[in-house]
Structures are given as C-alpha cells and as structure tokens.
C-alpha cells in the first residue's frame, strides 16, 4: 500500500508542478481536480495533510458547535469530515468541481453541497446565512483573495467566525495590507494569525518550502 501511495505521489506532484505552483484559472483548476478525482485523498493523506483537523479544532476553540458552518471550497469533503468529528453536525459545502462536490456529498456529513465559483460574486447565499465559515486549502486557486474574504464575512453571521488558510508563498505585504483594510473597515476583527505551519510535509515539492498560515476572524 505504501509503495502504491508513493507511486501516486510521484505521478501527481513529484512530476507535475502544477499543484505546487497553483493556478487561478477556474477552467484549469476544475479540470485538474476532476482528473485527480478519488485518488486525491490517498495523495494528500500520504503527504501527512492535517489542515482540516487543525482548522476544525481552531473553530471549536472559539465557537460552540451549534449553528450551520459553511465549508467554502469543500473539495472531496475532508474538512466536512473533520468538522463533523469535532461536533459540528450542520455543515453546508460548496466547491468549483462538480466531481469533488459529488464525492463530498456522498460522505453524509453535509446537509447540502453546491457548485460555486468564487470568482463570481456575490455568492448564491443570503447575508448572515451561516453561523461560521471555514475555507481550508482553497485560496491558492482564487483571484483577489481579500475580496473573497469580504464575501465570506457577508454570508456569515455577526459574532461568527471566518477561518481560512493561505500558503506562505502567496502571502506578501500587499495581501497583508488588504487584510488590514478589511479590519479597518470594521468588517472582521482579527482573533488569530498563526505562525507558518506544515502544509504537506510528506511531499517534496512542499515539505519545508511551502507552509500555511491559519487566519481566524470574528464577523462584526
């Protein structure tokens, strides 16, 4: 089994730099992830990916488990499973990839899963619709991330949490400044910006080269 996972790793990321380099072209992202399909979870688990569990624990640290959580960019449902295991039983997910959304829905941890393109705003949700929102391992593929974060705040209830991760190689002074502007506009209140944490430590294209930062904000 381990040899098969290592072969899968080489086939997907070791030789294909697309994942490490990232892309913000939605057609390219959707095509790549649809092709990756159900092998995705075997791949990321072989690389010691634990961001969903860490993010779910972070949300539970700051919020009660009642209320509906929006899992933005839910992919195959790993974050939904982590939320469910942490006691969050009401979760709605959305993703760009119909194939991944179908896999997530089959897991039975989501009340519903929708197809949403984060480049198209406003999202198809009402103001203040969700108690909390979480977005893990997704914003690499999104243009104008701060604008998306504002949209996250719109669809989450005041007092609720917006928690997301972002890769260290995508964080610069401009990005940080735009998040500061969101705080200055009294849209979100910063609760936590973590130190860089391991992202895919078992993958040679990431290991110590690319880590992630967890951001936790309270909606104002």
C-alpha positions in Angstrom: 0.0 0.0 0.0 2.8 2.4 0.9 4.6 1.8 -2.4 1.3 2.4 -4.2 0.9 5.7 -2.4 4.4 6.8 -3.2 3.9 5.9 -6.9 0.7 8.0 -6.8 2.6 10.9 -5.2 5.2 10.8 -8.0 2.5 10.7 -10.7 0.6 13.6 -9.3 3.0 16.1 -7.7 6.5 14.8 -8.0 6.5 15.2 -11.7 3.6 17.6 -12.1 4.5 21.0 -10.7 1.0 22.4 -11.3 -0.2 21.8 -7.8 2.8 23.4 -6.1 2.8 26.3 -8.5 -1.0 26.8 -8.3 -3.4 28.4 -10.8 -6.2 30.8 -10.6 -7.9 29.9 -13.9 -11.1 28.3 -12.9 -11.3 26.0 -16.0 -7.8 24.8 -15.4 -8.4 24.2 -11.7 -11.7 22.4 -12.3 -10.1 20.2 -15.0 -7.1 19.3 -12.8 -9.2 18.3 -9.8 -11.8 16.4 -11.7 -8.9 14.4 -13.2 -7.4 13.8 -9.8 -10.7 12.5 -8.6 -10.9 10.0 -5.8 -7.1 9.5 -5.8 -6.9 13.0 -4.2 -7.5 11.8 -0.6 -4.9 9.0 -0.9 -2.4 11.5 -2.2 -2.8 14.2 0.5 -3.0 11.7 3.3 0.2 10.2 2.1 1.7 13.7 2.5 0.5 14.0 6.1 -2.1 16.6 5.3 -3.9 17.6 8.6 -5.1 21.1 7.9 -8.8 20.1 8.1 -8.4 18.7 11.6 -6.4 21.7 12.7 -8.9 24.2 11.3 -11.9 22.3 12.8 -10.1 22.3 16.2 -9.5 26.1 15.9 -13.2 26.8 15.1 -14.2 24.7 18.1 -11.8 26.6 20.3 -13.7 29.9 19.6 -17.3 28.8 18.9 -20.0 26.4 20.1 -20.8 23.5 17.8 -24.4 24.6 17.1 -25.3 26.6 14.0 -24.5 25.9 10.4 -20.9 26.0 9.2 -20.2 26.9 5.5 -17.3 24.9 4.2 -16.1 27.1 1.3 -14.1 25.2 -1.3 -15.0 21.9 0.4 -13.3 19.7 -2.2 -13.8 16.0 -1.5 -15.1 16.7 2.0 -12.1 16.3 4.2 -12.9 19.5 6.2 -16.5 18.5 6.5 -15.4 15.2 8.0 -13.1 17.0 10.4 -15.9 19.4 11.4 -18.3 16.5 11.9 -15.8 14.7 14.1 -15.4 17.8 16.2 -19.1 18.1 16.8 -20.3 20.4 14.1 -23.2 18.5 12.7 -24.7 21.2 10.5 -22.4 21.8 7.6 -23.1 23.2 4.1 -20.3 22.9 1.5 -19.6 24.4 -1.9 -16.9 23.8 -4.5 -16.0 24.6 -8.1 -15.6 21.0 -9.1 -18.8 19.0 -9.6 -16.9 15.8 -9.3 -15.4 16.7 -6.0 -18.7 18.1 -4.7 -20.3 14.8 -5.5 -17.7 12.9 -3.6 -18.2 15.3 -0.6 -21.9 14.8 -0.7 -21.6 11.0 -0.7 -19.9 11.2 2.7 -23.1 12.1 4.5 -21.5 14.9 6.6 -23.0 17.8 4.7 -26.6 19.0 4.7 -26.0 20.1 1.1 -23.2 20.7 -1.3 -23.4 23.4 -4.0 -21.4 24.3 -7.1 -20.0 27.8 -6.6 -17.3 29.7 -8.5 -15.5 32.1 -6.0 -14.6 34.3 -8.9 -18.3 35.1 -9.4 -19.6 37.4 -6.7 -21.9 37.7 -4.9 -22.1 34.1 -3.9 -25.5 32.5 -4.1 -26.2 32.9 -0.3 -28.0 35.4 1.8 -26.4 37.9 4.1 -25.7 36.4 7.5 -26.8 32.9 6.4 -24.2 30.9 8.2 -23.1 30.8 11.8 -19.5 30.3 10.8 -17.4 29.9 7.7 -14.2 27.9 7.1 -12.1 27.7 4.0 -9.1 25.4 4.0 -6.5 24.7 1.3 -8.5 26.5 -1.3 -7.5 30.2 -1.7 -4.4 29.3 -3.7 -6.7 29.0 -6.7 -8.7 32.2 -6.1 -8.1 35.7 -7.6 -8.4 38.7 -5.3 -8.5 36.7 -2.1 -9.3 39.8 0.1 -12.4 40.4 -1.9 -13.4 36.8 -1.3 -12.7 37.2 2.4 -15.2 40.1 2.4 -17.7 37.9 0.7 -17.1 35.3 3.4 -17.9 37.9 6.0 -21.1 38.9 4.2 -22.6 35.4 4.3 -21.5 34.7 7.9 -23.5 36.0 10.9 -22.1 38.8 13.1 -20.3 37.3 16.0 -19.5 34.2 14.0 -16.0 33.1 12.8 -14.4 33.2 9.4 -11.4 30.8 9.4 -9.2 30.3 6.4 -5.7 29.1 5.5 -3.3 30.5 2.9 0.1 29.4 1.6 3.2 31.2 2.8 4.4 31.7 -0.8 1.2 33.6 -1.6 1.4 36.0 1.4 3.1 39.3 0.8 2.9 42.9 2.0 0.1 43.7 -0.4 -2.0 40.8 0.8 -1.4 41.6 4.4 -2.3 45.2 3.8 -5.6 44.3 2.2 -6.5 42.2 5.2 -5.6 45.2 7.4 -8.0 47.3 5.3 -10.8 44.8 6.0 -10.2 45.1 9.7 -10.1 48.9 9.4 -13.5 48.8 7.6 -14.9 47.1 10.7 -15.9 44.0 8.6 -13.8 41.5 10.6 -11.9 41.5 13.8 -8.7 39.6 14.0 -8.6 36.8 16.5 -5.6 34.8 15.4 -2.9 34.8 12.7 -0.8 31.7 13.2 2.8 31.2 12.7 3.6 29.3 9.5 2.6 25.6 9.9 3.4 22.5 7.9 1.1 22.0 4.9 2.2 18.9 3.1 5.3 17.8 5.0 5.5 14.5 3.2 5.6 16.0 -0.3 9.0 17.0 -1.6 7.6 20.0 -3.5 6.2 21.4 -0.2 7.9 20.0 2.9 9.8 23.0 4.4 9.5 25.1 1.3 5.7 25.9 1.4 3.8 26.1 4.6 0.4 27.6 5.6 -0.9 30.3 7.9 -4.2 30.0 9.6 -6.3 33.1 9.9 -9.2 33.4 12.3 -11.5 36.4 12.3 -14.8 37.3 14.1 -17.5 38.9 12.0 -18.5 42.4 13.0 
